[in-house]
């Protein structure tokens, strides 16, 4: 009997629940939305995106695209606060690795152009997609491919600053960094444990011998040209020494501040010797340049002591020819002091030729046949008179009277 009562109770209980469920279905309540879990809003675009197109396998800005950039700068004058994002793209030709590098070069070309026009680089972001995000997914003809070879510039509203993070729990002190200020705007930021390991028994555990003066660079013994004969705009030669002459366990950051007006158009990189006579770009070292109102801060990774040659190849759209009437000249260099610029001449037959771009207040350094005597600061106007001081002309004749000191 007791067993039958238990079975009946279970059946009644089931009917009660099914009755409740039915009433909820026929008289539904509106669903209550769940509170958002602090999901950030996507950034709002405040200007139409600008497409900068490139020729096949090229990263050079074309005239029509420069006009787009100039119009963009004009439009930005009406906006007080914004964030700019540069995204680089290619068409589907080639492999992924090469296209990723090509999209990076295209973005960096636009970034450098903007930096030269005094855009604050702290508001500019850069992303490289290679061929992974095409505008035209079915590249049936050249016109569609051309639309994928682009840098897309998006202008968005400046995001609100994030709330301050909670204080971090105590951690191993080896994750912290220490900055060593060397002087003349030069500093090294390195791991704290690396710092104490080197500096425990040394007062001068990190030192830098900086050569940034034109004559110091010229007399340093460092090669002054590329294998193609190009000269350099110089930001300095830095010989870095560390206690014990050992490498760091964790990479550090080397930074130098440069005058904005002097270096804002210089495309600086790290160059390393190739043999005894040439320098070549060290493509394994990525140089970051950040511009403020007064200076340019150049930062690059540092692992071991050694020499850093920080410079950029000069332009070479013009040619000047020099004829040596004295028969005493071994080498000719066109130089300027701000920025320190040294451009070697190449001898062909009886004449010397200099490929150059924009030269301001140029002078000549002449190395005579003994290989040791250098005649410095030869005035261009003293060789061939011109209306504008220090401006290169097409042809010069250097006579014995010009190299007397």
C-alpha positions, 0 to 999 in steps of 0.5 A: 500500500505504501508503495502505491502511495509513493508512485501516486505522489510522484505522478502528481508532482510531475503534473504540477511541473508540467502545468507550470511549464505550460502556463509560462509558455502561453503567457511568456515574459519578455526576456531580460537582457544580460548585462554586458560584461564591460565589452568595449565599443568599436572605434568610430570612424570620423572620416572616410577611409583613404586608399593609397595604391601602388604599382605591381611589386612597388612601395614607392608613392606615386604623384596621384597618391601623394595628392591624396595624402596632401588632401588628407592632411588638409582635412585633418586640420579641422579635427582636434583629436583622432587616431590614424591606422595604416594597414598594408595590403598586396595582391595575391601574386607571390608567396605569403612571406614576401607579400607580408614584407612588401605590405610592410614596406608600403606602410612604412613609406606612407608613415615616413611621408606623414612623419616628414609633414610633422604628423605626430607619430604617437597617433599613428598605428601600423598593421601589415596584412600581406595578401590576407585581406583583399578588397577584391577577393576574385582577382579576375583582371588587372583592375581588381588586382590593382585595388588590392595593392594598397595602404588603407588609411582609417581615421577614427576618434581618439579612444578614451584612456583606459581605467588604471589597472589594479596594482600588480602583485609582487613579482620577480625583480628580474622582469623590471628594467633599468635605464642608464643615461649616458649623456648627450641624449643617449640612454640604454634601458636594460634588464635590472638583473643584467644591470646588477650582474654587470655593475656589481664590481664596476662603477662604469659598467656601460659606456658609449664613445659617441662620434657625431661630429662630421670630422670625427666621423670622417677620421674614424676609419669607418667605411663612408660609402655603400658598395654602390658608392652612395654616401650617408647622412650620419646620426653618429657612430656609437662604440658601446662597451659593457663591463666584462665585455659580455652580451646581455641575457635579455635584449636591451634598448638603445636610444638617442635623441636627435634634433628635429629640424636636422634629422626629420627627413633622414631615413636612418638605419643601422649599417654594418661593415661589408669588408674594409671599404663598404657599409651595408644595411643591417636588416636584422635590426629594426630602427624605430623613430618617434617624433615629438615637437622638439626632437626625434627619438631613435630606438633600436634593440641591443644585445651585445657590446660593439659599434653601431653606425646610425646613418641613412643613404643620401639621395642621388638624383643629380650629378656633379663632375670634378676635374683634377687639374692639380694631379694631386688628389686621391679621393674627393668627398662632398660634405655638409655639417648639419646633418653630418653628410659625407658623399664620396666621388667616384673616379671615371677616367680623368674625372670624378663624379658625385651623385647627390640629392639635396645639398645645403652649404656643401664643401669639399674634403680632398684626400691627397695622393699620400693618403694622409693629407686631407684638405678640408672645407674647400669652398665650392664658390672658390672653385667655381663662383655661383650666386648661391653659396654652397650649392653644387653645380654640374662642373668644376676644375680643381687646381693646385691653388685650391688645395694649398693650405 
